[in-house]
Amino acid sequence: MDGIKSRINAFHKLGEFLSQFSQEKIEKKEPVEYNELFFDGFKHQLKIAGENNTWFTRENILFSIENWAKALTSENLTQWVATEKLGNNNPKLVAVIMAGNIPLVGFHDFLSVLISGHSVLVKQSSNDKHLLPFLTKYLEYVSPELKGKITFTEEKLTGFDAVIATGSNNTARYFEYYFKDKPSIIRKNRNSVAVLTGNESEAQLQNLSEDVFRYFGLGCRSVSKVFIPKGYNFDAFFNGMYKQHEIINNIKYANNYDYNKAVYLMSEFDILENGFLMIKEDQSYASPIASVFYEYYDNTDDLKIKLWEDRAQIQCIVASNFVENEIAFGQTQHPKLWDYADGVNTLDFLAKI
């Protein structure tokens, strides 16, 4: 287990390094290892990441980093790996193809491969290519045994033993064909939903606004659809959403809002809107930026059946005392290490390859 302990220690130290960067403030802390080498450089990478992808606002990048700093404690890492049989792994080379929709979205796969004792071959999205290579350098300083176990490539992937690939429904078809002879986890599009009853408190609906708007709704854990009872009063919903009204000051978001509103109006769709968010009745799960779809339900039992049947399209269900494994209002963007994308246990997959 010494190998696992040292890997846990490396990521714990990375968590301590990241804890200096929060939305509230960026502050150098004395005991953090190798700060003189990395602190200013990482501040610079935050700036470059935002310039490279204008969806990556400073606030959203720091939000992601803050969550990782909280996750990467010795206690969390130890609890996470405790139930997995990772001690006897025969080290393999695992390719990880990352999405780029939100900052550091591929970090969990990267962490999972390395904590399992394997080597990782990373193919990043061009939308999110600055933060992880820098953090890798930090990891290699605090844990020299990781040197040579992490490779980044922009070329065609070769020589790997297994693959974890995240993409759209279209790229997933390509991945499934291309990697058919390798052990794989291939992830497709997913969205998150909320189930409302009309009895939600003002605080719950304000919390829901965080699930809707964080990362501009671009994450698979972002709520893009709500299920509501017949006769639902949308005033309460819009009042809750108002907490995020300043989002319209982001030019890229505002352009998407204007464009999607024009498309809806030209198509003569019925929409309700409040100047920064549109809602539209629609059976789909994936709503465009600046819009949320809604669908009525007649009774909760039928809705539970529907959500179960559509589970391959759903990442999170936000609700209150509705289904098992539901997520509380405002918590979709705070996953724990053991909250696996698509419900597929990555560590279990990595233990068996």
C-alpha positions, 0 to 999 in steps of 0.5 A: 500500500506504500505506493497508494499512500505516496500517491494520496500524499502527492494529490493531498499536497496538490490540494494544499497548493490549490487551496491558495486560489479561491473566488474570495481571494488568491493568497500565498500561504507559507507552508505550501511546498514549492510555492516559490516555483509555482505560485506566480506561474499558476496565477499566470495560467489562470489568466491564459486559460481565461483568454484562451476560452472566454467561457472560462471566466475567472470566477468559474475557473476559481470555483472549479479549483476551489472544489478540487482543493476541498476534494483533495484532502488525505481524508477524502482520498483515503476514503475514496480508494479504501473500498477498491482493490488497487494494491495489486494493479499491474500498471497499464497505460490508460489514454484519457480523452478529455472534454473542454466544456468546463475548467479542469473537467477531465481532472477526475479521470486523470486523478483516477488513473494515477491514484490507481497506479497506472500511467496516463496518456492525456489528449486534452480539448483545445478549449481547456489545455493550460491548467492541467499540464502546469499542475502536472509539473507541480505533482512531479515535483512533490512526487518524483515517482510520477515522472514518466507516468504522465504524457500529454499528446496532440497526436493520434493515440497509440500504445495504450492498454485502455481508454476513458473518452468523454465527448458528444453523442456523435464523437462517442460513436466514433470512439466506440468504433475506434476503441472497440478492441480495448477496455473502455469507458466512453461517455456521451452527452448528459444533462441534469434535471430538477423536479419541482412540486411548487412547494419549494422555498425561496432559498431552494429556488435561489440555490437551484439558480446555481445549478442552472447558471454555474459554468453558463449551463455548459456542464453535464451537471448543469440543470437544463430541464425542470419537471413541473406539476400542472398549474405551476406558478412560474413567478416563484421560479423566476424570482429564484433565478433572479439571483443570477441576473448579472450573468447577462453582463457577460457578452458571450452569454448575452449574444447567445441569449439574443440569438436563441431568443430570436430563433424561438420568436421566429419559430413562433415558439411559446417562451417565457423570459425575464431578460436573461433566461428563457424557458420553453416547454420541450421534451428534450433534455439539452437546452441551448445556452440561456434557456431551460426546458420544462415539461409537465408531469401528472403524477410522481410515479409516472415521472419516476418511471420516465426518469428511470427509462431516460437515465442514460441521458441524465447526470443528476436529478435535483429534488427534495425527497423524490428519488434515491441519489437525488441531489439537494438544490444548489449542490450539483457542481460540488461532486465528491470524489465518489460521485462518478460521471454516468454512474460508472465506477472509474476506479473499479474499471481501472482495477480490472484492466 
